[in-house]
Every structure is written in C-alpha cells, then in structure tokens.
C-alpha cells in the first residue's frame, strides 16, 4: 500500500475537525462554566480538550467519513491493516522485544525491552519520558514497515550496561492510526537518554525515507512526560488537558466575556496550544 488508503485526497473533509473539536469545547464552556468547580463538570471539559489535543483534525474526519459512509471499504482496510501490523510486530519481536500482553488486537501495540540493569531507574518510577513521532498520513505504512529498524536503533540505547527499560508503541486500531497525532511513542525512564533516543529516531526516519511532521504546528511537543498525580497515572496529554481545564475553571468569571470574542476559536487555540507546548509538569 503506497498510501494509507487509496482515495485520501478526494475524501478530504470540507470542514476541519479542529473546528468541530473547538466547538465541543465552546459548547461545554457555555453550558457548564458556572459549575467548573464541580469535579464532574471539570472532567467533562478536560475530556473534550483531550480530544482536541490528541486527534489530528482532517485525518480523523477522513476516518469518520470512511467508517460511516463506506463501511465495507473501512472493514476491508482495517483487516489489511491488522494483517500488516502482525507481520511488523513479529519482525520487531525478533529484535528482542515482547508485545505487551501478547495482544495483537490491542488499541496500542506496545513493544517492551528490559535493559541490562532493570533496577537502575534514573527517576522515581512514576515519571516516564516520552518521545513522540508524527508522520504524514501518506507515509505511515512506509514508516511502520521499518519499525524493526527503529527497534534495532533503540537497542543501542536499551542495551547499554546501565540502562533499565525502554518500550515503543504504535496504533493497533485502524481508525486511531489514521486520526491520532501520535503515530509512534517511545517510553523510557532515564531522561538523560533523550539525545540518544532522538538519534535513534533520526536514524530510523532516514532508513525509512520519511520525514517527521512538525508537531509544533498542531500544538504538540516532541518530548513529553507521563506522571502519577494524586495516585493516578496520567499520560502527558491527560495532564495537559487537566491543566487547561483547571486554568479555565480558575478564571470562570471571565468566561462569559471570552465566549463573546469575535476571534474566540483562534483565542482558544492560542491558549490551549500555549499550555500544551509549555506545560510545567515536564520539567
């Protein structure tokens, strides 16, 4: 398959999903801004903000169009994608990685490798550094086909004498593979290994003959961090969404005036993308 699916160009949506996702945030604010001190309302707001952060506008709408308007085609391509990912995973496993849960149908296909010193965690074990990779949709199959090369490159990091653990994952769900901004995610504890992990990524991209998409254009960073907050383990995106919801709740008195702004969507994009790019939890 040269492209992620054959008629991507003539299925482009007329309205970008960002607008719809921003509409969801605006609707949530209009209906519930007075009650944002209530945990349930704040969680609902955090949820729609998370969707805006995580999903790539037009690609996700393409997947929706295909799913709802041509289910037979969607099912065919989803099956082809499953067959493709199984072959890729088996090749990755030959490089010393284990598929988490040995579940080929998981929403995220995570490949784990324990290093030579599994007790040498450089952090407290609750914070996981993440290297995100976004790939243009038309290059995604090409990149995924070379994931065994990424495994080999990452082995140069995880097989160091002092290293503990490393994993990477990609989508096992066809719909999410099309629509999600995070096409490949690498997890590791030792934040001092960021440069080495980044070099492994560059070597992989060069070998695959693809370019990494500029995540800053969609309000996303290359390196993020999961953390445990109030006993609950949250992903980088969840933490950012919660932070934005908390920020809006703290200034809920100003929300009615904000909702009247003629540039409301642009303003919200600026606020959300700014917090997303500069979230303090990553320091």
C-alpha positions as CSV (number, residue, x, y, z in Angstrom):
1,X,0.0,0.0,0.0
2,X,1.6,3.2,-1.2
3,X,-0.8,5.5,0.7
4,X,-2.6,4.8,4.0
5,X,-5.6,4.3,1.9
6,X,-6.1,4.9,-1.8
7,X,-8.5,7.8,-2.0
8,X,-7.3,10.0,0.7
9,X,-7.3,13.1,-1.4
10,X,-10.9,13.0,-2.7
11,X,-12.1,12.2,0.8
12,X,-10.8,15.4,2.4
13,X,-13.5,16.9,4.6
14,X,-14.9,20.3,3.8
15,X,-14.6,21.4,7.5
16,X,-11.5,20.6,9.5
17,X,-12.2,18.6,12.7
18,X,-10.3,21.2,14.7
19,X,-13.3,23.5,14.3
20,X,-15.7,20.8,15.5
21,X,-13.5,19.9,18.4
22,X,-13.2,23.5,19.3
23,X,-17.0,23.8,19.0
24,X,-17.2,20.9,21.5
25,X,-15.0,22.8,24.0
26,X,-17.0,26.0,23.4
27,X,-20.3,24.2,24.0
28,X,-19.0,22.6,27.2
29,X,-17.9,26.1,28.4
30,X,-21.3,27.7,27.5
31,X,-23.3,25.0,29.3
32,X,-21.2,24.4,32.4
33,X,-18.8,27.3,33.0
34,X,-20.6,28.2,36.3
35,X,-20.1,24.7,37.7
36,X,-16.5,24.2,36.8
37,X,-15.7,24.0,40.5
38,X,-17.5,20.6,40.4
39,X,-15.3,17.7,39.6
40,X,-17.7,16.1,37.1
41,X,-18.0,19.2,35.0
42,X,-14.3,19.9,35.1
43,X,-13.6,16.3,34.0
44,X,-16.1,16.6,31.1
45,X,-14.3,19.8,29.9
46,X,-11.0,18.0,30.3
47,X,-12.3,15.2,28.1
48,X,-13.2,17.4,25.1
49,X,-9.9,19.3,25.5
50,X,-8.1,16.0,25.4
51,X,-9.8,15.1,22.1
52,X,-8.6,18.4,20.6
53,X,-5.1,17.8,21.8
54,X,-4.8,14.2,20.7
55,X,-6.6,14.0,17.4
56,X,-5.4,15.3,14.0
57,X,-8.2,17.2,12.5
58,X,-8.7,16.3,8.9
59,X,-7.2,12.8,9.2
60,X,-9.7,11.9,11.9
61,X,-12.6,13.2,9.9
62,X,-11.4,11.1,6.9
63,X,-11.5,8.0,9.1
64,X,-15.0,9.0,10.3
65,X,-16.2,9.6,6.7
66,X,-14.9,6.2,5.7
67,X,-16.4,4.4,8.7
68,X,-19.8,5.9,8.4
69,X,-20.2,6.2,4.6
70,X,-18.3,3.2,3.3
71,X,-18.3,0.5,6.0
72,X,-17.3,-2.3,3.6
73,X,-14.3,-0.4,2.5
74,X,-13.4,0.5,6.1
75,X,-13.7,-3.1,7.2
76,X,-11.5,-4.3,4.3
77,X,-8.8,-1.8,5.0
78,X,-9.0,-2.4,8.7
79,X,-8.4,-6.1,8.1
80,X,-5.5,-5.4,5.8
81,X,-4.0,-3.1,8.5
82,X,-4.3,-5.8,11.1
83,X,-2.5,-8.3,8.9
84,X,0.2,-5.7,8.2
85,X,0.8,-4.8,11.8
86,X,1.0,-8.5,12.8
87,X,3.9,-9.0,10.4
88,X,5.6,-5.8,11.6
89,X,5.3,-6.9,15.3
90,X,6.7,-10.4,14.5
91,X,9.7,-8.7,12.9
92,X,10.2,-6.4,15.9
93,X,10.0,-9.3,18.3
94,X,12.9,-10.9,16.5
95,X,15.0,-7.9,17.8
96,X,14.4,-8.9,21.5
97,X,11.1,-7.1,22.2
98,X,8.0,-8.5,23.7
99,X,4.5,-7.5,22.7
100,X,2.7,-6.3,25.9
101,X,0.0,-8.8,26.8
102,X,0.9,-10.7,23.6
103,X,-2.3,-8.9,22.3
104,X,-2.2,-8.2,18.5
105,X,-5.6,-6.6,18.7
106,X,-4.8,-4.0,21.4
107,X,-5.6,-0.3,20.7
108,X,-1.9,0.4,21.2
109,X,0.6,-2.2,20.2
110,X,3.4,-1.8,22.8
111,X,6.8,-3.5,22.4
112,X,8.8,-3.7,25.6
113,X,12.5,-4.4,26.2
114,X,14.2,-4.8,29.6
115,X,17.7,-3.5,29.7
116,X,20.9,-4.9,31.2
117,X,20.2,-3.2,34.6
118,X,16.5,-3.2,35.2
119,X,16.9,-1.8,38.7
120,X,18.8,1.3,37.6
121,X,15.8,3.6,37.2
122,X,17.1,7.2,36.9
123,X,13.8,8.6,38.2
124,X,11.3,7.6,40.8
125,X,9.5,5.2,38.5
126,X,6.3,7.3,38.3
127,X,7.6,9.6,35.6
128,X,8.1,8.3,32.1
129,X,9.7,10.4,29.4
130,X,8.1,10.0,26.0
131,X,9.4,10.7,22.5
132,X,6.5,11.3,20.1
133,X,6.8,10.8,16.4
134,X,4.2,12.1,13.9
135,X,4.3,11.0,10.3
136,X,2.4,12.3,7.3
137,X,-0.6,10.0,6.6
138,X,0.7,9.0,3.1
139,X,4.0,7.9,4.6
140,X,2.6,6.0,7.5
141,X,2.6,2.5,6.1
142,X,6.2,3.1,4.8
143,X,7.3,4.2,8.3
144,X,5.6,1.4,10.1
145,X,7.1,-1.2,7.7
146,X,10.5,0.0,9.0
147,X,9.7,-0.2,12.7
148,X,12.0,-3.2,13.1
149,X,14.8,-0.8,12.2
150,X,13.6,1.5,15.0
151,X,13.8,-1.5,17.3
152,X,17.4,-2.1,16.3
153,X,18.3,1.6,16.7
154,X,16.7,1.7,20.2
155,X,18.7,-1.4,21.1
156,X,21.8,0.8,21.0
157,X,20.2,2.6,24.0
158,X,18.5,-0.1,26.0
159,X,21.4,-2.5,25.8
160,X,23.8,-0.1,27.5
161,X,25.3,-1.6,30.7
162,X,23.5,0.9,32.9
163,X,20.1,1.0,31.2
164,X,16.8,-0.2,32.7
165,X,13.9,-0.3,30.3
166,X,12.5,1.0,27.1
167,X,9.4,0.5,25.0
168,X,7.7,1.9,22.0
169,X,4.1,1.7,20.7
170,X,2.0,2.4,17.6
171,X,-1.7,2.1,17.0
172,X,-3.3,-1.3,16.6
173,X,-6.6,0.3,15.7
174,X,-7.0,1.4,12.1
175,X,-9.3,4.3,12.9
176,X,-6.9,5.7,15.6
177,X,-3.9,5.1,13.3
178,X,-5.5,7.5,10.8
179,X,-6.7,10.1,13.2
180,X,-4.2,10.3,16.1
181,X,-1.5,12.9,16.2
182,X,0.9,10.4,18.0
183,X,1.8,7.8,15.4
184,X,4.8,6.3,17.3
185,X,5.5,6.8,21.0
186,X,8.7,5.8,22.8
187,X,8.7,5.4,26.6
188,X,11.8,5.4,28.9
189,X,12.6,6.4,32.5
190,X,16.1,7.8,32.0
191,X,15.5,11.4,30.8
192,X,19.3,11.7,30.3
193,X,18.9,9.3,27.4
194,X,16.8,11.8,25.4
195,X,19.6,12.7,22.9
196,X,20.4,9.0,22.3
197,X,16.7,8.2,21.8
198,X,16.4,11.2,19.5
199,X,19.4,10.0,17.4
200,X,17.8,6.5,17.1
201,X,14.6,8.2,15.8
202,X,16.6,10.2,13.2
203,X,18.4,7.0,12.0
204,X,15.0,5.2,11.7
205,X,13.4,8.1,9.8
206,X,16.4,8.2,7.4
207,X,16.3,4.5,6.9
208,X,12.5,4.6,6.2
209,X,12.9,7.6,3.8
210,X,10.2,9.6,5.6
211,X,10.2,13.0,7.3
212,X,8.8,13.7,10.7
213,X,5.9,16.1,10.8
214,X,6.3,19.4,12.7
215,X,4.3,18.7,15.8
216,X,4.5,22.3,17.0
217,X,2.1,23.3,14.2
218,X,-0.6,21.2,15.9
219,X,0.3,22.3,19.4
220,X,2.3,19.2,20.4
221,X,5.8,18.6,21.6
222,X,8.4,16.0,20.7
223,X,9.2,15.0,24.2
224,X,6.5,14.6,26.9
225,X,6.2,13.0,30.3
226,X,3.6,10.8,32.0
227,X,3.3,11.2,35.7
228,X,1.3,10.0,38.7
229,X,-1.0,12.7,40.2
230,X,-3.0,12.0,43.3
231,X,-2.2,8.3,43.0
232,X,-3.5,8.2,39.4
233,X,-1.1,7.6,36.5
234,X,-1.9,10.1,33.7
235,X,-0.5,10.4,30.2
236,X,1.2,13.7,29.1
237,X,-1.9,14.6,27.1
238,X,-4.2,13.9,30.0
239,X,-2.1,16.1,32.3
240,X,-2.1,18.9,29.8
241,X,-5.9,18.6,29.3
242,X,-6.5,18.7,33.0
243,X,-4.2,21.7,33.4
244,X,-6.1,23.6,30.8
245,X,-9.5,22.7,32.4
246,X,-8.1,23.8,35.8
247,X,-6.9,27.1,34.2
248,X,-10.3,27.8,32.8
249,X,-12.0,26.9,36.0
250,X,-9.8,29.2,38.0
251,X,-11.0,32.1,35.8
252,X,-14.5,31.1,35.2
253,X,-15.8,34.6,36.0
254,X,-14.2,35.8,32.8
255,X,-15.6,33.0,30.6
256,X,-18.8,34.8,29.5
257,X,-16.8,37.7,28.1
258,X,-14.4,35.3,26.5
259,X,-17.2,33.5,24.8
260,X,-18.3,36.8,23.1
261,X,-14.9,37.3,21.5
262,X,-15.2,37.5,17.7
263,X,-11.9,35.6,17.5
264,X,-13.0,33.0,20.1
265,X,-11.7,29.9,18.2
266,X,-8.4,31.5,17.4
267,X,-8.1,32.7,21.0
268,X,-8.9,29.2,22.4
269,X,-6.4,27.6,20.0
270,X,-3.7,30.0,21.3
271,X,-4.5,29.3,25.0
272,X,-4.7,25.5,24.6
273,X,-1.6,25.2,22.3
274,X,0.4,27.5,24.5
275,X,-0.3,25.5,27.7
276,X,0.2,22.2,25.8
277,X,3.6,23.3,24.5
278,X,4.9,24.7,27.8
279,X,3.4,22.6,30.5
280,X,5.5,22.8,33.6
281,X,5.0,19.1,34.5
282,X,7.7,18.1,32.0
283,X,10.5,20.0,33.8
